[in-house]
């Protein structure tokens, strides 16, 4: 267990809701706020806080605009976010199976 290094876990991604956002966006690329909210069973405020943290880290980009008269917020995983998510998954895998 000499390779066990808990410090490799990205604290920004590791929260349940942020991990859910990153996992969903890694496949979808982009999602609208309401779709993410429904998929992750989150409240508006809770999801907003976690998206802001991911945005501050450069892991997602948030685009707010109007379509007709309705607001639309879209969240897109960035290249940095995709790379960070892959590092996160690799780090988790090495903690679970350090000989791999």
DRENDO-1510 file (C-alpha; in Angstrom, 1 decimal, always signed):
<recs>
REC; n; res; u; v; w
REC; 1; UNK; +0.0; +0.0; +0.0 .
REC; 2; UNK; +3.0; +2.3; -0.5 .
REC; 3; UNK; +1.2; +3.9; -3.5 .
REC; 4; UNK; -1.9; +4.9; -1.4 .
REC; 5; UNK; -2.1; +8.6; -1.7 .
REC; 6; UNK; -5.4; +10.2; -0.6 .
REC; 7; UNK; -4.1; +13.6; -1.7 .
REC; 8; UNK; -4.6; +12.6; -5.4 .
REC; 9; UNK; -8.4; +12.9; -4.9 .
REC; 10; UNK; -9.6; +16.2; -6.3 .
REC; 11; UNK; -11.7; +17.9; -3.6 .
REC; 12; UNK; -13.6; +20.0; -6.1 .
REC; 13; UNK; -14.9; +16.9; -7.9 .
REC; 14; UNK; -15.3; +14.6; -4.9 .
REC; 15; UNK; -18.5; +16.0; -3.5 .
REC; 16; UNK; -21.5; +13.8; -4.5 .
REC; 17; UNK; -23.4; +16.5; -6.5 .
REC; 18; UNK; -20.2; +17.8; -8.2 .
REC; 19; UNK; -19.2; +14.2; -9.0 .
REC; 20; UNK; -22.7; +13.7; -10.5 .
REC; 21; UNK; -22.4; +16.8; -12.6 .
REC; 22; UNK; -19.0; +15.8; -13.9 .
REC; 23; UNK; -20.1; +12.2; -14.6 .
REC; 24; UNK; -23.2; +13.3; -16.5 .
REC; 25; UNK; -21.3; +15.9; -18.5 .
REC; 26; UNK; -18.5; +13.6; -19.3 .
REC; 27; UNK; -21.0; +11.7; -21.5 .
REC; 28; UNK; -23.4; +14.4; -22.5 .
REC; 29; UNK; -20.9; +17.3; -23.0 .
REC; 30; UNK; -23.6; +19.9; -22.3 .
REC; 31; UNK; -26.8; +20.0; -20.3 .
REC; 32; UNK; -29.3; +22.6; -19.4 .
REC; 33; UNK; -29.7; +23.6; -15.7 .
REC; 34; UNK; -33.2; +22.1; -15.3 .
REC; 35; UNK; -32.1; +18.8; -16.9 .
REC; 36; UNK; -29.2; +18.5; -14.5 .
REC; 37; UNK; -31.3; +19.5; -11.6 .
REC; 38; UNK; -33.9; +16.8; -12.4 .
REC; 39; UNK; -31.2; +14.1; -13.1 .
REC; 40; UNK; -29.3; +14.8; -9.9 .
REC; 41; UNK; -32.4; +15.4; -7.8 .
REC; 42; UNK; -31.0; +18.7; -6.6 .
REC; 43; UNK; -32.6; +22.0; -5.6 .
REC; 44; UNK; -31.9; +25.2; -7.6 .
REC; 45; UNK; -29.8; +26.7; -4.8 .
REC; 46; UNK; -27.8; +23.6; -4.1 .
REC; 47; UNK; -27.0; +22.9; -7.8 .
REC; 48; UNK; -26.1; +26.6; -8.3 .
REC; 49; UNK; -23.5; +26.5; -5.5 .
REC; 50; UNK; -21.9; +23.4; -6.8 .
REC; 51; UNK; -21.8; +24.5; -10.4 .
REC; 52; UNK; -20.2; +27.8; -9.3 .
REC; 53; UNK; -17.4; +25.8; -7.5 .
REC; 54; UNK; -16.8; +23.7; -10.7 .
REC; 55; UNK; -16.8; +26.9; -12.8 .
REC; 56; UNK; -14.4; +28.6; -10.5 .
REC; 57; UNK; -12.0; +25.6; -10.9 .
REC; 58; UNK; -12.4; +25.9; -14.7 .
REC; 59; UNK; -14.0; +22.5; -15.0 .
REC; 60; UNK; -17.3; +23.7; -16.5 .
REC; 61; UNK; -18.4; +26.7; -18.5 .
REC; 62; UNK; -21.8; +28.2; -17.8 .
REC; 63; UNK; -23.7; +30.0; -20.5 .
REC; 64; UNK; -26.8; +32.0; -19.5 .
REC; 65; UNK; -29.1; +33.5; -22.2 .
REC; 66; UNK; -32.7; +33.9; -23.2 .
REC; 67; UNK; -34.5; +31.8; -25.7 .
REC; 68; UNK; -37.5; +33.8; -26.6 .
REC; 69; UNK; -38.5; +35.3; -23.3 .
REC; 70; UNK; -37.4; +32.3; -21.2 .
REC; 71; UNK; -34.0; +32.1; -19.5 .
REC; 72; UNK; -31.8; +29.2; -20.5 .
REC; 73; UNK; -28.7; +28.1; -18.5 .
REC; 74; UNK; -26.4; +25.6; -20.1 .
REC; 75; UNK; -23.4; +23.9; -18.5 .
REC; 76; UNK; -20.6; +22.4; -20.6 .
REC; 77; UNK; -17.6; +20.4; -19.4 .
REC; 78; UNK; -14.3; +22.1; -20.4 .
REC; 79; UNK; -11.2; +20.3; -21.6 .
REC; 80; UNK; -9.6; +21.0; -18.3 .
REC; 81; UNK; -12.7; +19.6; -16.6 .
REC; 82; UNK; -12.6; +16.4; -18.7 .
REC; 83; UNK; -8.9; +16.0; -17.9 .
REC; 84; UNK; -9.5; +16.6; -14.2 .
REC; 85; UNK; -12.3; +14.0; -14.2 .
REC; 86; UNK; -10.1; +11.4; -15.8 .
REC; 87; UNK; -7.4; +12.1; -13.2 .
REC; 88; UNK; -10.0; +11.8; -10.5 .
REC; 89; UNK; -11.2; +8.4; -11.8 .
REC; 90; UNK; -7.6; +7.2; -12.2 .
REC; 91; UNK; -6.9; +8.3; -8.6 .
REC; 92; UNK; -10.0; +6.5; -7.3 .
REC; 93; UNK; -9.1; +3.4; -9.2 .
REC; 94; UNK; -5.6; +3.4; -7.7 .
REC; 95; UNK; -7.0; +3.7; -4.2 .
REC; 96; UNK; -9.3; +0.8; -4.7 .
REC; 97; UNK; -6.8; -1.4; -6.6 .
REC; 98; UNK; -3.3; -0.1; -5.9 .
REC; 99; UNK; -1.7; -3.0; -7.9 .
REC; 100; UNK; -3.3; -2.1; -11.2 .
</recs>
